[in-house]
């Protein structure tokens, strides 16, 4: 039998030798994190400034749309003009007087303006020109009978007069 030698002992292995830590990865990670945070802050503040920009009033939007629609007052573009004029007029009524108008027929809208929540003295004064204008737009859109150039100019002046005369109370602190 073999007997182990007495002066030979088994020794355990040595653990890992500690190496000095390099600070470069930590500094690099911290710098990248700071850059990401600064970029996020920049975009957040920039986006916030855009949201805080004053929004246009209902009459300003309507008058700007009316100016854009004026380019369509030419022969052959009566249908496009009538569609645009009807849409901007209904959007103005909806945003200015808080009357839902975009999902209603002209008859329903006019009845609601006369008797419903939107019945105000401002609207009642302009009801006949509004009715004429909306009916001419309906004729163009649904019966494909576009108005001639003089009718389009008359419609535009009626809508412009309606918008300008109904902004006075809204801007002077009246009830919108």
C-alpha positions in Angstrom: 0.0 0.0 0.0 1.1 3.4 -0.7 1.2 5.8 2.1 1.3 9.5 1.4 4.3 11.4 2.3 4.0 13.3 5.5 5.7 16.5 4.4 3.5 16.9 1.4 0.3 18.7 2.4 -2.5 19.5 0.2 -3.1 23.2 0.0 -6.2 25.1 -1.0 -6.2 27.3 -4.1 -5.7 31.0 -3.7 -8.6 33.4 -4.3 -8.7 36.0 -7.1 -6.1 38.7 -6.9 -7.7 42.1 -6.5 -6.9 44.4 -9.4 -7.2 48.2 -9.1 -10.6 49.4 -10.4 -10.6 51.6 -13.4 -12.9 54.7 -13.1 -13.3 55.1 -16.8 -16.4 52.9 -17.3 -18.2 54.6 -14.5 -17.3 58.0 -15.7 -18.4 57.1 -19.2 -21.7 55.7 -18.0 -22.3 58.8 -15.9 -21.6 61.1 -18.8 -23.9 59.3 -21.1 -26.7 59.3 -18.4 -26.2 63.1 -18.0 -26.4 63.7 -21.7 -29.6 61.7 -22.0 -31.2 63.5 -19.1 -30.2 66.9 -20.5 -31.6 65.9 -23.9 -34.9 64.8 -22.3 -35.1 68.0 -20.3 -34.5 70.1 -23.5 -37.2 68.3 -25.5 -39.6 68.5 -22.6 -39.2 72.2 -22.1 -39.3 72.9 -25.9 -42.5 70.9 -26.2 -44.0 72.6 -23.2 -43.3 76.0 -24.8 -45.1 75.0 -27.9 -48.2 73.9 -25.9 -48.2 77.2 -24.0 -48.5 79.2 -27.2 -51.7 81.2 -27.2 -54.4 79.5 -29.3 -56.3 81.4 -31.9 -59.8 82.6 -31.1 -62.7 81.1 -33.1 -63.2 84.2 -35.2 -59.5 84.4 -36.1 -59.5 80.8 -37.3 -62.7 81.4 -39.3 -61.4 84.5 -40.9 -58.1 82.9 -41.9 -60.0 79.9 -43.4 -62.3 82.4 -45.2 -59.2 84.1 -46.7 -57.9 80.7 -47.9 -61.3 79.8 -49.3 -61.4 83.1 -51.3 -58.9 81.6 -53.7 -61.7 79.3 -54.8 -64.0 82.1 -56.0 -63.4 81.4 -59.6 -65.5 79.9 -62.4 -65.5 76.1 -62.1 -64.6 75.9 -58.4 -68.1 76.7 -56.9 -68.5 73.2 -55.5 -65.2 73.3 -53.7 -65.9 76.8 -52.4 -69.3 75.9 -51.1 -67.9 72.8 -49.3 -65.2 74.8 -47.7 -67.5 77.7 -46.8 -70.1 75.4 -45.2 -67.5 73.6 -43.2 -65.8 76.7 -41.8 -69.2 78.3 -41.0 -70.3 75.2 -39.1 -67.0 75.0 -37.3 -67.2 78.6 -36.3 -70.8 78.3 -35.0 -69.8 75.2 -33.1 -66.7 76.7 -31.4 -68.1 80.2 -30.9 -71.6 79.4 -29.7 -71.0 75.9 -28.3 -73.7 74.5 -30.6 -73.1 71.1 -32.2 -73.4 71.8 -35.9 -71.2 69.5 -37.9 -73.3 66.4 -37.6 -76.6 68.1 -38.4 -78.5 68.9 -41.5 -79.0 72.6 -42.4 -82.7 72.4 -41.3 -81.8 70.8 -38.0 -79.0 73.4 -37.4 -81.3 76.3 -38.2 -84.1 75.0 -36.0 -81.6 74.5 -33.1 -80.2 78.0 -33.6 -83.8 79.4 -33.4 -85.1 77.5 -30.5 -82.3 75.5 -28.8 -79.3 76.3 -26.6 -77.7 78.3 -29.3 -80.6 80.8 -29.7 -79.0 84.1 -29.0 -79.8 87.6 -30.2 -76.6 87.6 -32.1 -77.6 84.6 -34.2 -81.2 85.7 -34.6 -80.1 89.0 -36.3 -78.1 87.0 -38.9 -80.3 84.0 -39.2 -81.7 84.8 -42.7 -78.3 85.4 -44.4 -77.0 82.2 -42.6 -79.9 80.2 -43.9 -79.5 81.5 -47.4 -75.8 80.8 -47.4 -76.1 77.3 -46.0 -78.9 76.5 -48.4 -76.8 77.6 -51.3 -73.9 75.5 -50.0 -76.3 72.5 -49.8 -77.4 73.0 -53.3 -73.8 73.0 -54.5 -72.9 70.0 -52.4 -75.9 67.7 -52.9 -77.6 68.9 -56.1 -74.4 69.8 -57.8 -75.7 73.2 -58.6 -72.6 75.4 -57.7 -73.2 79.1 -57.3 -71.8 81.6 -59.8 -69.1 84.0 -58.9 -71.4 86.8 -57.8 -73.3 84.4 -55.5 -70.0 83.2 -54.1 -68.9 86.8 -53.3 -72.3 87.5 -51.7 -72.0 84.3 -49.6 -68.5 85.3 -48.5 -69.6 88.8 -47.5 -72.5 87.4 -45.5 -70.3 85.0 -43.7 -67.6 87.6 -43.1 -70.1 90.0 -41.7 -71.6 87.3 -39.5 -68.1 86.4 -38.1 -67.0 90.0 -37.6 -70.2 91.1 -35.9 -70.4 88.1 -33.5 -66.8 88.6 -32.3 -67.4 91.8 -30.5 -69.1 90.4 -27.4 -66.7 87.4 -27.2 -63.7 89.7 -27.2 -65.1 92.3 -24.8 -65.8 89.8 -22.1 -69.3 88.7 -23.1 -70.4 85.1 -22.9 -69.1 83.0 -25.7 
